[in-house]
Each structure stands twice: as C-alpha cells, then as structure tokens.
Amino acid sequence: MSEEMRVVLRNFGKIDPLNIDDYINAGGYQSLAKARSMNQSDLIDLVKQSGLRGRGGAGFNCGMKWSFSSQIASEQKYVVCNADEGEPGTYKDRIIMENDPQSVLEGMAICGYAIGSSKGYIYCRGEYPYVVETLKKAIAQAKEKGVLDGFDIEVRMGAGAYVCGEESALIESIEGHRGEPRFKPPFPPVSGLWGKPTIVNNVETLANIPVIVEKGSDWYKSIGAAGYPGTKVLTLTGDVANRIFVEVPTNTTLRQVVYDFGGGLVGSKKIKAVQVGGTSGGFIPETLLDTSIDFDSMAAKGATLGSGAVLVMDETRDIVDVIERITSFFEHESCGKCAPCREGTKRLHETVHRLKKGQGIASDLDNAERLGTVMARACLCGLGQAAPAPFLTTLKHFQNDYAAKLN
Ligand SMILES: Cc1cc2nc3c(=O)[nH]c(=O)nc-3n(C[C@H](O)[C@H](O)[C@H](O)COP(=O)(O)O)c2cc1C
C-alpha cells in the first residue's frame, strides 16, 4: 500500500471531517483565496493545462468544460456536484465526501469563481443519508466561517434512479421533473439548470481542484498517464483478497491494482475477468491485465475506466450468469424515454436469460450482437449506449462460455 498516491484522499484519516478548523489548519481554503486573486481566464487555463479530465465517467477536459460556461454572459450560472454515485460497486465519492467534505465545497467555490457563478448544488444519491448530513454540516460550518464568501451551496437528494447520474437527467431531477435525459445539444455548460449555463462535475473531479490550484498544472501533469494525468480512486470488489478503495497514479496497470493492492484472488484460484468502470464497463480477460487503467488505454481495449469500480471474477464464475444479472439491471434502470433503450435493454435481457437457461440458439447471439451495436449508436444517453458493452465484450473474449450454453 506504500505505492498508493493520495492526492484526492490527501486528508483521509488526518482531519476530522466535521471540524472545518482541521481542514483550514491543513491548508484548506488557501487555494480558493489563491484562485480569487487570479484572473478568471488564467484560472481556467491552469485547470485546462493540468490535463484534469472528468472522474465521473465521460473523461472530458475539466478546464475546457468550464471555459464554455465562462464565455457566456448570464445573470445566473450554476455549479452542480454530481454525487449520485449509482454505479454498483462504486463508493469512492462517498469515501471522499465522508472524509473530506470541505475539499469538495472548496472545489465547487473555485469553479464558481472561474465561471462567474454564485450558486452550487450537490446532487447526492438518496441511499447516502449519512453523507447528506455530513455535507449539510460541512456547508453550515463553511457559511459560519465565511470561507465560501458569497458562494451558496445546497444539497439535493436523489430518489434511487441510476439514470439520474447522467448529467441532463440529474438537472431535470433538481428542477423537480422526472429523471429523464435531455436531447443534446445544447449541453449543460451552455444551457443546463433552468436553462442557465451549468457545470456538472463529479465529486472526485472537484476534490482535485484545490490541489491543482495549490501545486500548479505542471505538477499535476507529471503524475500518471500523459493523456489522463493525476490519480484515480478505485474500488475493488468481487473475488479479490483485499476489497478496498485505493488511490493510484493513472498509469498503474490493472494487474498491479488486482495483485499488488488487491492482494490477488481469494484462495488459489485463477482470474477469469475483471470488469472495470461499473455495470456498463467492458470485461477485461486475464491476457489484457497489463493495460494501464487510464481512460484512453482502457478505451483502446474496448473497456472503460468509468467510475473506477474494479470487479474481479475468478475462474469459477459463469460469465453468462453475470451478464444475465447485468442486462436485468439495465432493463430495470432504463427510464423508457427512447425506444432503442426501452426496447433494447428488455430484448437483450430476454435473450441472455434464454441463453443462461440453456434454451438459446446460435442466431440469438448474432441478433443480440446486432441489437447491442445499434443500441450503442442509437440510444439517447449513455445508459442505453453503454448497456450492451458487457455483453459485447464478453461475446468477444469469452465465446466458449456462450457456446457451451447453446441448445
Ligand atoms: C447512466 C449514467 C449514469 C451516470 N452516473 C454518474 C454518477 O453517478 N456520477 C457522476 O459523476 N457521473 C455520472 N455520469 C456521468 C455524467 O453524465 C457526467 O458526465 C459527469 O457527472 C460529468 O462530470 P465530470 O466531467 O467531472 O466527470 C453518468 C452518466 C450516465 C450516462
């Protein structure tokens, strides 16, 4: 564990999260003061130059996103912290918010200054009531101390829908509507919450901001993979010996994550697959474990870094059974707004369910592959677009598992 690199989790275990003085004594809120002494466009340039890319899944350059909102003249703009964290197997945002809530608030206030916004919302998943309490206490302390200085933050609670993590569905939900994604463009930085320019950033992305402002873009850029610099907080689950969270530079390989940090597999079993990035992540076979975990390296192998969930499966796991559960999850979570997702997730689940029961035929595989390929292109939002990825990647890497189930 000494190889861990704690940037986002720099204060973990060192401060009392519910005592703002601890955070301030550890250097907290100096970055906000520094940011406010800077010209706004220089601040955005610094974040852009650092190469920080979103930690919520889409991997968009953070400074670039901010620059879109900053260029628009509007009497009101919003900063939204995406703390929905509905991805099964992911709990890194919870760890960050529970242990260092002020760093998220500071990141939001810096973003607010950069784009010219005085109002922020944290959209936290409904299953995290204790986190909501922690956030509310942290906000109250920050207000009392006057450190946010004119930047107001409120917490909004989700009601358990996975799709509400998608930024436009999240915005609909804050506005009090059904959580359904919007057609894009316009994208939220141009027209988001109540039609105003809105930056939606993930918890981990925002927690990086104070450190980047403090230490500079060159320092940040020097860590990890060139195209996706910095660190990533990962959560290890499944058949791995150490089911832990860990923060590592982004050029760490999946093998290092599973064996050096995860301690290998439980018992003396061999690894079958690792699913990275949550339920919609692709499956990586043992032969590709030397891939670096950064966004681009994962994408090149047909997988995603996503939220940073790392689900380890040993050789005894039945891939078709795992995929059946995943397709069932997506059928349940599809909001139903667009037909390719509403119908596609249902048919995909039906087909894999049939295969699992040993009632499938060879043409089921071809049809499901075609369906998945169409969904990836035709669905309105990332939920439907990514839903077939686990099926498609396992069809590629674990053909024998499917063939063995055919009738
Ligand atoms: C179905 C779905 C669920 C998502 N869930 C989350 C989530 O829980 N947290 C998150 O930060 N981003 C989530 N995203 C990504 C957001 O739409 C968005 O890209 C992200 O919040 C932007 O922040 P970032 O640039 O800091 O990563 C989800 C996307 C989709 C399609």
The ligand as an SDF file (V2000), in Angstrom:
LIG
                    3D

 31 33  0  0  0  0  0  0  0  0999 V2000
  -26.4190    6.3850  -16.8650 C   0  0  0  0  0  0  0  0  0  0  0  0
  -25.3450    7.3300  -16.4110 C   0  0  0  0  0  0  0  0  0  0  0  0
  -25.0580    7.4340  -15.0570 C   0  0  0  0  0  0  0  0  0  0  0  0
  -24.0790    8.3180  -14.6200 C   0  0  0  0  0  0  0  0  0  0  0  0
  -23.8230    8.3860  -13.2800 N   0  0  0  0  0  0  0  0  0  0  0  0
  -22.8990    9.2570  -12.8350 C   0  0  0  0  0  0  0  0  0  0  0  0
  -22.6500    9.3880  -11.4380 C   0  0  0  0  0  0  0  0  0  0  0  0
  -23.2540    8.7080  -10.6200 O   0  0  0  0  0  0  0  0  0  0  0  0
  -21.6990   10.2900  -11.0480 N   0  0  0  0  0  0  0  0  0  0  0  0
  -21.0200   11.0730  -11.9580 C   0  0  0  0  0  0  0  0  0  0  0  0
  -20.2130   11.9050  -11.5540 O   0  0  0  0  0  0  0  0  0  0  0  0
  -21.2370   10.9640  -13.2710 N   0  0  0  0  0  0  0  0  0  0  0  0
  -22.1620   10.0920  -13.7320 C   0  0  0  0  0  0  0  0  0  0  0  0
  -22.3960   10.0200  -15.0790 N   0  0  0  0  0  0  0  0  0  0  0  0
  -21.6540   10.9330  -15.9850 C   0  0  0  0  0  0  0  0  0  0  0  0
  -22.3120   12.3150  -16.0430 C   0  0  0  0  0  0  0  0  0  0  0  0
  -23.2870   12.3230  -17.0700 O   0  0  0  0  0  0  0  0  0  0  0  0
  -21.2960   13.4210  -16.3650 C   0  0  0  0  0  0  0  0  0  0  0  0
  -20.5330   13.0530  -17.4650 O   0  0  0  0  0  0  0  0  0  0  0  0
  -20.3570   13.7280  -15.1880 C   0  0  0  0  0  0  0  0  0  0  0  0
  -21.0630   13.9890  -13.9990 O   0  0  0  0  0  0  0  0  0  0  0  0
  -19.5240   14.9540  -15.5370 C   0  0  0  0  0  0  0  0  0  0  0  0
  -18.5910   15.2180  -14.5130 O   0  0  0  0  0  0  0  0  0  0  0  0
  -17.0280   15.0680  -14.7570 P   0  0  0  0  0  0  0  0  0  0  0  0
  -16.7220   15.7760  -16.0510 O   0  0  0  0  0  0  0  0  0  0  0  0
  -16.4060   15.7150  -13.5890 O   0  0  0  0  0  0  0  0  0  0  0  0
  -16.7490   13.6060  -14.8600 O   0  0  0  0  0  0  0  0  0  0  0  0
  -23.3630    9.1210  -15.5480 C   0  0  0  0  0  0  0  0  0  0  0  0
  -23.6450    9.0050  -16.9150 C   0  0  0  0  0  0  0  0  0  0  0  0
  -24.6110    8.1150  -17.3420 C   0  0  0  0  0  0  0  0  0  0  0  0
  -24.8740    8.0070  -18.8040 C   0  0  0  0  0  0  0  0  0  0  0  0
  1  2  1  0
  2  3  1  0
  2 30  2  0
  3  4  2  0
  4  5  1  0
  4 28  1  0
  5  6  2  0
  6  7  1  0
  6 13  1  0
  7  8  2  0
  7  9  1  0
  9 10  1  0
 10 11  2  0
 10 12  1  0
 12 13  2  0
 13 14  1  0
 14 15  1  0
 14 28  1  0
 15 16  1  0
 16 17  1  0
 16 18  1  0
 18 19  1  0
 18 20  1  0
 20 21  1  0
 20 22  1  0
 22 23  1  0
 23 24  1  0
 24 25  2  0
 24 26  1  0
 24 27  1  0
 28 29  2  0
 29 30  1  0
 30 31  1  0
M  END
$$$$
